C-alpha cells in the first residue's frame, strides 16, 4: 500500500456537472471525535472505528478512516445526518476514497417516512482506485413520499490498519436512471433451470391489478399485482408506503430482485394508482402439489376439493391436500379456522415464504366448503324447502335420518338424529350453510341459504 496516500493533483471536485449540490463534506471538521454532518441516527459503526486522518488529504485538511475489524463479514453503516430531499429525485453520490485489497463500499439511503432502506451494489474500492485516492459515484432515486433521508456509506471487508479512507463526499441532483417498461410476464418468464428473471437487478416499470395485500405480519402493506390470467402473470411488490386495495390498477417502477428464488420488485420508486374497482383475474385451478411450480409465483390460484389434513400448523396456518401433495394456507391476508377432514375450494395468491410456497386467501368468499369429514356431495337427492329460508325449513328425510348443519366456517350449528323433518333456522346468522343428512349408509349434502 505504498501508494495509499499519493496525491492525484490532476483530480478536481467537478461538482457542477452533477447539478445542485445538497451535501458536501471534505471531512475536515470534527467535533468530539466525530466528523461534522455525519454519524446520523442509523449509523452503526462505532466512533472508535471512524478515525480522523490528517496526512495525505486531497480536499481539505483531513479524511475519515472507516474500519469494521472483527466483523468483516457484515457491513457497517456510516450515515449523514437527516436532510431534506425531493421525492422521485435522483441524487449522484460522489466519493473520493481508497482502500485495501478486498475492501467494499456501497451507497444507500434510509427513508424515515416509511422506515425503509435501499442499497446499491458494492464497489470493490481497491479495484476501482488501485490504492490511490480516486473518484467513484453511484445514484440513488428517492421513492414516492420521501422528503427526508439519511445517506449511507456501507462498508465491509476492511482491516485494522488502513480500512477504507474517505477523502470527501458530494451529493448532488443527478440524471434519473431510465427504466424499461415491461410486462409482468416478461419479468417472470424464464427457461433457465434456476428461473432467474432476465431483468434481475434492472430498474423496470410494469403494471397490473392488485390481487392481494398483506394485512398482518412483517410484510403488512406489501402487495401483489397481476396483468392477465394464469402462469407467469403475477409478481410481488415489496412496497408498503403506498396504500393500495384489491382491484386497483397500478403502475410500479422499481428494481427486479431475486430473493431466495422469489422474483419480486424492490426499491420501489413509484406506485401510481390509475383507477380502482377492477375485477380480479381468473384464478387458475391447480393441484395442491403443483402450487410450487415457478410459473405460478405471485399468481391467483384455486385449490379444488382439498381436504384439511391439519387445521392448526402454527402461526395461523393450516394444511390441505387433494392427494397430490400437502399445501399450507396462511392467514396474513385473511384469517380462517377450518375443520379437520373437511373439504374446501380455496382461492388465493401463491407466494414463497420462509422457504415454502403457500396460498394466501384474501376474504371469506375465497374459502368455500365443499364437504365435511370426508363426505362429498353425491347423486342422492336431498330436498330442502324453502331455500333460501327465513325461519323454518322442511326436509324430505326418513324418520331415522341424522342431520348436521355446518356454517361456512365449518362449525356445527345444528345436529340431531331421528324424527326430524322441520328445523327452525330463524336464529341462524344470514349466510350460507351446508346440510349433511345420513340415511342408512347413504349421505346426502345440500347448500342452504339463510336470509
Secondary structure, 3 states (H helix, E strand, C coil): CCCCCCCCCCCCCCHHHHCCEEEEECCCCEECCEECCECCCCCCCCHHHEEEECCCCCCCCCEEEECCCCCCCCCEEEEECCEECCCCCEEEEEEEEEECCCCEEEEEEEECCCCEEEECCCEEHHHHHCCCCEEEEEEEECCCCCCEEEEEEEEECCCCCCCEEEEEEEEEECCCCCCEECCHHHHHCCCCCCCCCCCCCCEEEEEEEEEEECCCCCCCCCEEEECCCCCCCEEEECCCCCCCCCCCEEEEEEEEEEECCEEEEEEEEEEEEEECCCCCCCCEECCHHHCCCHHHCCCEEEEEEEEEEEEEEECCEEEEECCCCCEEEECCCCCCCCCCCCEEEEEEEEEEECCEEEEECCCHHHEEEEEECCEECCCCCCCEECCCECCEEEECCCCCCEEEEEECCCCEEEEEECCCCEEECCCCCCEEEEEEEEECCEEEEEEEEEC
